[in-house]
Amino acid sequence: MAGVPKHQIHVRGAKTQKLADAFDWLHNLKMGHEYCNYVLIRALLPEATWERYSLFGIDGLKEQILLTQAAKALRQQWRNKRPAVFNSEKKVKHENH
């Protein structure tokens, strides 16, 4: 979501208190203005419309510009004092079950 790589949200092996602190930080991020703004702009159009814009290479529309700005603000908050459990720089290899 909003350009955050999936490998940065992997929390395997973290301690309970670190996970609790990370949850609090993530909760505050979700309750913040930047996340709310991103969700509201994304909800302006059906998901299929956003997908079509991408599929057909349509860009520069006002709603796309607004979403890009909201995503940038959300990513900046994501990077601000992010707990260490979210700071994995390595991509996680998924185990086959």
Buried (B, 14 or more C-beta within 10 A) or exposed (E): EBEBEEBBBBBEEBEEEBEEBBEEBBEEBEEBEBBEBBBEBBEEBEEEEBEEBEEEEEEEEEBBEBBEEBBEBBBEBBEEEBBEBBEBEEEEEEEEE
